Amino acid sequence: MKIIVLVKQVPDTEEERKLDLGSGVLDRGASERIIDEVNERALEVALLYKDSNKGTEVVALSMGPESVIQSLRKALSMGADSAMHVRDNALAGSDVSRTAAVLAAALRNTRFDLVVAGNESTDGRGGVVPAMIAEHLGLPHLTYLNSTEISDTGVSGVRAGEDGTLSVHAALPAVISVTERVAEARFPNFKGIMTAKKKLLEVISLSQLGFDPALARMSSSVVVSTSERPARTAGKTIVDEGTAGVELAEYLAAGHLI
């Protein structure tokens, strides 16, 4: 069994996130860069299966700038066997469409049985990349799984819906995306941190995937304007002198909130 886990490096959710007002893209130097938590949980899904099935190979796959290596090294220290890093300057500012196409191309270049991803990233919150990858590869996709069960021939899980839950399953190979309700990710131990330095981390360029870098750059979304969100202004203070209820109602009505 070979499981590939999609890993995305995002700004730390505990810190303020900023855009570069000149380019309109994420200011990666404004906060600490970490693995998205839901991707760590996706990795845990794969590692739990590996714990019980010793012949399993777990590979972390990511796309992004050079700094992504830090996140892939952490994935290796947690227990992934190797990592793949798609890195090319032409990919700067890629939207979900380009990201999905490139990651799907990287997956075509390697054998796998299962792809595990988080349901959505904490920065973009698009929630569509795993489904788009599955479409590119022509594979079944189980979405928003709160629990998973992997076997030699298939994968199943429970998916939350608006009116209840659904039990879903698919034959391998397949793509699944999990929510933050799956198992909490393990912490790297000292042995894992030391052995991570010796594990294979392959860097892949667009040309190796058969993409023309110039075409990839042209296919990216372009931000035409950016502006900083204005600071919050002080609200109106109402001192209750017996008429606060009326004043509150008038305030809500003036704002068309009731």
WOUR-V984867 format. One record per run of one state. SS is the DSSP state (helix for helix, strand for strand, loop for the rest). FROM is the first residue (numbers start at 1). LEN is the number of residues. If there is no record, write none. Layout:
SS_FROM_LEN ; SS_FROM_LEN
This chain:
loop_1_1 ; strand_2_5 ; loop_7_2 ; strand_9_3 ; loop_12_7 ; strand_19_1 ; loop_20_6 ; strand_26_1 ; loop_27_6 ; strand_33_3 ; loop_36_1 ; helix_37_16 ; loop_53_4 ; strand_57_7 ; loop_64_4 ; helix_68_11 ; loop_79_3 ; strand_82_5 ; loop_87_2 ; helix_89_3 ; loop_92_4 ; helix_96_13 ; loop_109_5 ; strand_114_5 ; loop_119_10 ; helix_129_9 ; loop_138_2 ; strand_140_11 ; loop_151_3 ; strand_154_8 ; loop_162_2 ; strand_164_8 ; loop_172_2 ; strand_174_5 ; loop_179_11 ; helix_190_7 ; loop_197_4 ; strand_201_4 ; loop_205_2 ; helix_207_3 ; loop_210_3 ; helix_213_6 ; loop_219_25 ; helix_244_11 ; loop_255_4
